[in-house]
Every structure is written in C-alpha cells, then in structure tokens.
Amino acid sequence: MTKVDTIKSREQRTGWILILPALILLLFVYGYPIARALWLSLFTQNLGTELKPVFSGLDNYIRMAGDGRFWQSFWITSVFTVVAVLLELLLGLGIALVLNERFRGRSLVRTSAIIPWALPTALIALAWAWIFNDQFGIVNDILLRLGLIKTGINWLGDPNLAMVSVIIADVWKTTPFISILLLAGLQSISPDLYEAHAIDGATPWQSFYKITLPLLMPQILIALLFRFAQSFGVFDLISVMTGGGPGGATEVVSLYIYATVMRYLDFGYGSALVVVTFLLLILAVAIASFLLSKMRKRLSGVA
C-alpha cells in the first residue's frame, strides 16, 4: 500500500468515525419506529377488545386489501399531493424569477416572501378556516361585494370545494419554500450565459428553456421530492381546517391512520397502514425521481 493509499484509508476511517454518532441517532430515531411498526403489523392488538398482542401474520394486510376507506383516503392523498405540488412548483418558479431580478426593495420583498412558510401550520390552517367561513369569511364577503354570488358559499362543507380550499391553503403556505430553493439555484447561474445566448439572437423564452431550466433542474428535483413526501404526509393543515370532512372528502391517509390508532385503538391494523403507506410513498418518490432525472438529462441534451 502506497503512502497516498494509506492517507486515503486514514481519512475514510476518520470520516466514518465522525459520522457514526449521527448514523446511530438516525437509526434510533427513524429505524426503530419503522421496525416497530413492521413487527406490530403482524399482530392483532386492539385495546378495546384485546390488551395483549396476538400473532396474526398477514391478516392485517389482507384486511387492508379490502378496506375501501383506506384506498379512498390514499386516492384523496394522491390527488391533494399532485395538484398542490404542481401548483407550488409553477408559482414558486414564477416568484423565484421575479425575486431574481434587480428592483428597489428586493431584500425586503425576499424576506417578506418567506413569512407564510415560517408561520406554524396549525395557526395558518385556523386562519384559512376563517377565511373560507361561509358566514364571516372574507372570500364570501369579497364575492358578495363584487356581485359574483348572491349567498355565501359553504366552502368547507361542500366535498369538492373543501378539497379546493385545503389545496389553496397548502399552496399559500409552502410555495415560499420552493421559491427560495429555486431562487438559490437561479443566483448560481452566471449572467454571462444569458448575454452570450442573447448575442446569438436567442429570445428570453429560448434562454429560459435552454439555460435556466436545465441548470435549475437539481433544485427543482430536490424541491419536488421534498414537497412530495411532505404533502403526502399532511396532517395538521387538513385536521384543523376540515377534520377530514365533509363525509370523508378530505380524509387523507394520515388522518385515517390517526383515527385507527388513537380513536379506535387498533394498533396492529394501524401499524399495517403505516407500513403500506410508507412503502407506497417510497415507490412513488422513486418513480418521480426517475422521471425527473430523465427529464433533466433530456433538457441537458437540448442545452
């Protein structure tokens, strides 16, 4: 072994020693709950009927296959996640492009833009619940003053409008997060690239498609994957605004799992729900990551 190899081996060993405490902490914080849920999902334990867990094998998973309420909540969660994340990406990209320009008061605007994301979600949800209130909400008040409606709309009491309402609240809350991530990516792009492209006769749209978008794909990928996982596990926003109603129209998977475990005290079946949801989320994130990576390579080829 040469001296260089010895130094590299020593550096690698030192690196592993330094990150070992963090790995142990992550294993304890994330690994143990997942393993515990997987183990408990193989047992039947409902504190309402059976205090001690009884091994039942795959019975909880078989039960889940025919659980229409679970699959409905999974579909609702998927719709909420896809629509909200796509809207957040489009709006966040637009805001990031505006904040990347030079104008007076830009620093103040940048600081103000992140306030919605910094506020507690439960507080924001309560505020939006009042905004969409059918009797005292500001949305109905504006629509009535403009003469667009004659009577107040029950936004949170209608199944379709309730979903629209929670999506609007989530988009308002988390779009600043995506815009800040994308703004950081925009600031890393050299202005010389745009100047050279403009000299070649390129339009602003061509510069955006051939320079901005390909170079911004890493930040877009990170933002989408992070928000996808976060939106799929949404709980506090919908819990405060609608509680999963009306009639289960906004009952996402996290609310159904919460009701199963905390209200019905069915720990075995609730653990099976957690495990399956976790696996489906990993699968969805992997597919989304693959598609975004392919798109990034295609755009890089175009650039």
C-alpha positions as CSV (number, residue, x, y, z in Angstrom):
1,M,0.0,0.0,0.0
2,T,1.4,3.4,-1.0
3,K,1.6,6.4,1.2
4,V,-1.3,8.0,-0.7
5,D,-3.5,5.0,-0.2
6,T,-2.6,5.0,3.5
7,I,-3.7,8.6,3.8
8,K,-6.9,8.0,1.9
9,S,-7.7,5.0,4.1
10,R,-7.0,7.0,7.3
11,E,-9.2,9.8,6.0
12,Q,-12.1,7.4,5.2
13,R,-11.8,5.8,8.7
14,T,-11.8,9.2,10.3
15,G,-14.9,10.2,8.3
16,W,-16.7,7.1,9.4
17,I,-15.8,7.7,13.0
18,L,-17.1,11.3,12.7
19,I,-20.4,10.4,11.2
20,L,-21.0,7.3,13.3
21,P,-22.9,9.2,16.1
22,A,-25.2,10.8,13.5
23,L,-25.9,7.4,11.9
24,I,-26.7,5.9,15.3
25,L,-29.0,8.7,16.1
26,L,-30.8,8.4,12.7
27,L,-31.1,4.7,13.2
28,F,-32.7,5.2,16.6
29,V,-35.0,8.0,15.6
30,Y,-36.1,6.6,12.2
31,G,-35.1,2.9,12.1
32,Y,-36.6,1.8,15.3
33,P,-40.1,3.2,14.7
34,I,-40.2,1.7,11.3
35,A,-39.0,-1.7,12.6
36,R,-41.5,-1.5,15.5
37,A,-44.4,-0.7,13.1
38,L,-43.4,-3.6,10.8
39,W,-43.3,-6.0,13.8
40,L,-46.6,-4.8,15.3
41,S,-48.3,-5.0,11.9
42,L,-48.0,-8.8,12.2
43,F,-50.1,-8.8,15.4
44,T,-53.7,-8.2,16.3
45,Q,-53.8,-5.7,19.1
46,N,-56.9,-3.6,19.8
47,L,-57.1,-2.2,23.3
48,G,-60.8,-2.1,23.0
49,T,-61.1,-5.9,22.8
50,E,-57.6,-7.4,23.3
51,L,-55.0,-6.0,25.6
52,K,-52.2,-8.4,24.7
53,P,-50.9,-8.6,21.0
54,V,-51.8,-11.9,19.3
55,F,-49.8,-13.0,16.3
56,S,-51.9,-12.9,13.2
57,G,-49.4,-13.0,10.3
58,L,-50.6,-11.2,7.3
59,D,-54.2,-10.8,8.4
60,N,-53.9,-7.0,8.8
61,Y,-52.6,-6.7,5.2
62,I,-55.3,-8.9,3.9
63,R,-57.9,-6.8,5.7
64,M,-56.3,-3.7,4.2
65,A,-56.7,-5.0,0.7
66,G,-60.5,-4.9,1.1
67,D,-60.6,-1.7,3.1
68,G,-62.4,0.8,0.8
69,R,-61.9,3.6,3.3
70,F,-58.1,3.2,3.2
71,W,-57.9,3.2,-0.6
72,Q,-60.2,6.2,-0.8
73,S,-58.0,8.1,1.6
74,F,-55.0,7.1,-0.4
75,W,-56.6,8.4,-3.6
76,I,-57.5,11.7,-1.8
77,T,-54.0,12.0,-0.6
78,S,-52.6,11.4,-4.1
79,V,-54.9,14.0,-5.7
80,F,-54.0,16.5,-3.0
81,T,-50.3,15.9,-3.3
82,V,-50.1,16.0,-7.1
83,V,-52.2,19.1,-7.5
84,A,-50.7,21.0,-4.6
85,V,-47.1,20.3,-5.5
86,L,-47.5,21.1,-9.2
87,L,-49.2,24.5,-8.3
88,E,-46.4,25.2,-5.8
89,L,-43.8,24.5,-8.4
90,L,-45.3,26.8,-11.0
91,L,-46.0,29.6,-8.6
92,G,-42.7,29.1,-6.8
93,L,-40.7,29.3,-10.1
94,G,-42.6,32.4,-11.1
95,I,-41.9,34.1,-7.8
96,A,-38.2,33.0,-7.9
97,L,-37.8,34.5,-11.4
98,V,-39.3,37.8,-10.1
99,L,-37.1,37.9,-7.0
100,N,-34.0,37.2,-9.0
101,E,-34.5,40.5,-10.9
102,R,-33.0,43.7,-9.6
103,F,-35.5,46.2,-8.3
104,R,-35.8,48.6,-5.4
105,G,-36.8,46.9,-2.1
106,R,-35.8,43.5,-3.3
107,S,-34.3,42.5,0.0
108,L,-37.5,43.4,1.9
109,V,-39.7,41.5,-0.6
110,R,-37.5,38.4,-0.3
111,T,-37.7,38.5,3.4
112,S,-41.5,39.0,3.4
113,A,-42.0,36.2,0.9
114,I,-40.8,33.5,3.3
115,I,-43.1,34.6,6.1
116,P,-46.0,32.2,5.2
117,W,-43.7,29.2,5.3
118,A,-42.2,30.3,8.6
119,L,-45.5,30.5,10.4
120,P,-46.9,27.5,12.3
121,T,-49.1,25.3,10.0
122,A,-51.9,24.9,12.6
123,L,-52.1,28.7,13.0
124,I,-52.3,29.1,9.2
125,A,-54.9,26.4,8.9
126,L,-57.1,28.1,11.5
127,A,-56.8,31.4,9.7
128,W,-57.7,29.9,6.4
129,A,-60.7,28.1,8.0
130,W,-62.0,31.6,9.0
131,I,-61.2,33.0,5.6
132,F,-63.4,30.3,4.0
133,N,-66.1,30.5,6.6
134,D,-69.5,30.6,4.9
135,Q,-70.9,33.3,7.1
136,F,-68.0,35.5,8.2
137,G,-65.2,34.6,5.7
138,I,-63.5,37.2,3.7
139,V,-63.8,35.2,0.5
140,N,-67.5,35.2,0.5
141,D,-67.5,38.8,1.5
142,I,-65.4,39.8,-1.5
143,L,-67.5,37.7,-3.8
144,L,-70.7,39.2,-2.5
145,R,-69.4,42.8,-2.8
146,L,-68.4,42.1,-6.4
147,G,-71.9,40.7,-7.1
148,L,-70.5,37.3,-8.2
149,I,-72.6,35.4,-5.8
150,K,-75.9,36.1,-4.0
151,T,-75.5,34.0,-1.0
152,G,-72.4,32.7,1.0
153,I,-70.7,29.6,-0.3
154,N,-70.1,26.8,2.2
155,W,-66.5,26.3,1.1
156,L,-65.6,23.7,3.8
157,G,-69.0,22.0,3.8
158,D,-69.0,21.0,0.1
159,P,-66.9,17.9,-0.7
160,N,-65.4,19.4,-3.9
161,L,-64.9,22.9,-2.6
162,A,-63.4,21.6,0.7
163,M,-60.6,19.9,-1.3
164,V,-60.0,23.1,-3.3
165,S,-59.9,25.1,-0.1
166,V,-57.3,23.0,1.6
167,I,-55.2,22.9,-1.6
168,I,-55.3,26.7,-1.7
169,A,-54.2,26.9,1.9
170,D,-51.4,24.5,1.4
171,V,-50.1,26.2,-1.7
172,W,-50.1,29.6,0.0
173,K,-48.2,28.1,3.0
174,T,-45.5,26.2,1.2
175,T,-44.9,28.0,-2.1
176,P,-42.3,30.3,-0.5
177,F,-40.2,27.3,0.4
178,I,-40.0,26.2,-3.2
179,S,-39.4,29.8,-4.4
180,I,-36.4,30.2,-2.0
181,L,-34.9,26.9,-3.1
182,L,-35.3,27.9,-6.8
183,L,-34.0,31.4,-6.2
184,A,-30.8,30.0,-4.7
185,G,-30.4,27.9,-7.9
186,L,-31.1,31.0,-10.2
187,Q,-28.4,33.0,-8.4
188,S,-25.8,30.3,-9.1
189,I,-26.3,30.7,-12.9
190,S,-23.8,33.1,-14.5
191,P,-25.3,36.1,-16.3
192,D,-22.6,35.6,-18.9
193,L,-24.5,32.6,-20.3
194,Y,-27.6,34.8,-20.9
195,E,-25.5,37.5,-22.5
196,A,-23.8,35.1,-24.9
197,H,-27.1,33.5,-25.8
198,A,-28.7,36.9,-26.4
199,I,-25.8,37.8,-28.8
200,D,-26.6,34.7,-30.8
201,G,-30.1,36.1,-31.2
202,A,-32.0,34.0,-28.7
203,T,-35.3,35.2,-27.2
204,P,-35.9,35.3,-23.4
205,W,-38.1,32.2,-23.7
206,Q,-35.3,30.3,-25.5
207,S,-32.8,31.4,-22.9
208,F,-35.2,30.2,-20.2
209,Y,-35.8,26.8,-21.8
210,K,-32.1,26.1,-22.9
211,I,-30.2,27.7,-20.0
212,T,-32.4,28.4,-16.9
213,L,-34.5,25.2,-16.9
214,P,-31.6,22.7,-17.4
215,L,-29.3,24.3,-14.9
216,L,-32.2,24.7,-12.4
217,M,-33.2,21.0,-12.6
218,P,-31.2,19.9,-9.5
219,Q,-33.0,22.4,-7.3
220,I,-36.4,21.5,-8.9
221,L,-35.7,17.9,-8.2
222,I,-34.9,18.5,-4.6
223,A,-37.9,20.8,-4.1
224,L,-40.4,18.4,-5.7
225,L,-39.2,15.3,-3.9
226,F,-39.2,17.1,-0.5
227,R,-42.6,18.6,-1.0
228,F,-44.0,15.4,-2.4
229,A,-43.0,13.5,0.7
230,Q,-44.2,16.3,3.0
231,S,-47.6,16.7,1.2
232,F,-48.2,13.0,1.2
233,G,-48.0,13.0,5.0
234,V,-50.0,16.2,5.5
235,F,-52.0,16.1,8.8
236,D,-52.2,19.3,10.7
237,L,-53.5,21.6,7.9
238,I,-56.4,19.3,7.0
239,S,-57.1,18.3,10.6
240,V,-57.6,21.9,11.6
241,M,-59.5,23.1,8.5
242,T,-61.9,20.2,7.8
243,G,-61.0,17.3,10.1
244,G,-61.2,15.0,7.1
245,G,-64.7,16.1,6.2
246,P,-67.2,16.7,4.9
247,G,-68.2,13.0,4.6
248,G,-64.5,11.9,4.3
249,A,-63.9,14.1,1.2
250,T,-60.6,15.4,2.6
251,E,-59.7,12.4,4.8
252,V,-56.0,11.8,3.8
253,V,-54.1,8.7,4.8
254,S,-52.5,10.3,7.9
255,L,-55.9,11.2,9.3
256,Y,-57.2,7.7,8.7
257,I,-54.2,6.2,10.4
258,Y,-54.6,8.6,13.3
259,A,-58.3,7.7,13.7
260,T,-57.4,4.0,13.6
261,V,-54.8,4.1,16.2
262,M,-55.9,6.9,18.6
263,R,-59.7,6.7,18.3
264,Y,-60.3,3.0,17.7
265,L,-57.1,1.9,19.5
266,D,-56.4,-0.7,16.7
267,F,-52.6,-0.7,17.0
268,G,-52.0,-3.8,14.8
269,Y,-54.0,-2.6,11.9
270,G,-52.8,1.0,12.3
271,S,-49.2,-0.3,12.1
272,A,-50.0,-2.2,8.9
273,L,-51.4,1.0,7.4
274,V,-48.2,2.8,8.3
275,V,-46.0,0.2,6.7
276,V,-48.0,0.0,3.4
277,T,-48.3,3.8,3.2
278,F,-44.5,4.1,3.8
279,L,-43.7,1.6,1.0
280,L,-46.1,3.2,-1.4
281,L,-44.6,6.6,-0.7
282,I,-41.1,5.2,-1.3
283,L,-42.3,3.7,-4.6
284,A,-44.0,7.0,-5.7
285,V,-40.9,9.0,-4.8
286,A,-38.6,6.6,-6.7
287,I,-40.8,6.8,-9.8
288,A,-41.0,10.6,-9.6
289,S,-37.2,10.8,-9.1
290,F,-36.6,8.6,-12.1
291,L,-38.9,10.6,-14.4
292,L,-37.4,13.9,-13.2
293,S,-33.9,12.5,-13.8
294,K,-34.9,11.5,-17.4
295,M,-36.3,15.0,-17.9
296,R,-33.1,16.6,-16.6
297,K,-31.0,14.5,-19.0
298,R,-33.2,15.4,-21.9
299,L,-33.1,19.1,-21.1
300,S,-29.3,18.9,-20.7
301,G,-29.1,17.4,-24.1
302,V,-31.1,20.2,-25.5
303,A,-28.9,22.8,-23.8
